[in-house]
């Protein structure tokens, strides 16, 4: 596994995922989506700095693009 320094304080970041329900899956909903049903894009990777608390979240852009292409 590669290591990544925190962009704020340069401490090595811890890698994991976002979890709201404990299931290991959380998601992102773009404000560009319209209508009653908005589709969640899974957040597949997150990193957190154990020193300053900075957090990064990543999703698959190829999964997000079709959901917002109509805007």
DRENLUM-399596 format. One record per atom (N, C-alpha, C, O): x, y, z. Coordinates in steps of 0.2 Angstrom, whole numbers, plus 5000, padded with zeros to 4 digits. Layout:
BEGIN
XYZ/...
end
This chain:
BEGIN
500449945000/500050005000/500450065000/500950075004/500350114996/500750174995/500550215001/499950215004/501050265003/500850305009/500850375006/501150395001/500350415009/500250485006/500350535012/500050525017/500750595011/500850645016/500250685016/499950705011/500050715022/499450755023/499650825019/500250845020/499250855015/499450915011/499450975016/499651025014/499150965022/499251025027/499851025032/500151075033/499950965034/500550965039/501050915038/501550905041/501050875032/501550825029/501650765034/502050725032/501150745038/501150685042/500850635037/500450645033/501050565038/500850515034/500050505036/499950495041/499650495030/498950495031/498750415032/499050375030/498250405036/497950345037/497450335032/497050375030/497350275029/496950255023/496350215026/496450165029/495750225024/495150185026/494550205021/494650215015/493950205024/493350225020/492850255024/492950255030/492450295021/491850325025/491350275027/491150235023/491050285033/490550235034/490050275039/490250295045/489450275037/488950315041/488550255045/488250275050/488450205042/488050145045/488450095048/488150045050/489050095047/489450035049/489549985044/489849935045/489149995038/489149945033/489749945028/489949905024/490150005029/490750015025/490550045018/491050055014/489950075018/489750105012/489450175014/488950175018/489650225011/489350295011/489350325004/489650295000/489150375003/489050404997/489050484996/489050515001/489050504990/489050574988/488450584983/488350544979/488050634984/487550654980/487650724978/487750774982/487750734971/487850804968/487250844969/486650824968/487350914970/486750954970/486550964963/486050994962/486950944958/486750954951/486150904949/485850914944/486150854953/485550804951/484850834953/484850864958/484450824948/483750854949/483250794950/483450734948/482650814951/482150764952/482050734959/482450754963/481550694960/481450664966/481950614968/482050604974/482150574963/482650524965/483350544963/483550554957/483750544968/484450564967/484950504969/484750464974/485350484964/485750424965/486450444968/486750484967/486550394973/487150404977/487750374973/487750314971/488350404973/488950384971/489350354977/489450394981/489550294977/489950264982/490650304983/490950314978/490750324989/491450344991/491850284992/491750244997/492350274988/492750214988/493350214992/493650164994/493650274994/494250274998/494250345002/494050394999/494550345008/494650405012/495250395015/495550345017/495550455016/496150465020/496150515025/495750565024/496350505031/496350545037/497050555040/497450515041/497150615042/497850635045/497750625052/497350655055/498150585055/498150575063/498450625067/498350625073/498750675063/499050735067/498550795067/498450825072/498350815061/497950875061/497150865060/496750915060/496950805058/496250785056/496050805049/495450795048/496450825045/496250835038/496050765035/496250715036/495450775031/495150715028/495050725021/494850775018/495250675017/495150665009/494650615008/494650555011/494250625003/493750565001/493750564993/493850614990/493750504991/493750484984/493250444981/493050394985/492950454975/492450414972/492750404965/493150434963/492350364961/492550344954/492250394950/491650394949/492650444947/492350494943/491950464937/491450504935/492050404934/491750384929/491050354931/490550354927/490950344938/490250324940/489850394941/489250394941/490150444943/489850504945/489650544938/489050574938/490050544933/489850584927/489250574924/488850624922/488950514923/488350504920/487750524924/487250544921/487850534930/487350554935/487250624935/486650654936/487750664932/487650734932/487750764925/487750824924/487750724920/487850744913/487250784910/487350824906/486650774913/486050814911/486050884913/485550914911/486550904917/486450974920/486851024916/486951084917/
end
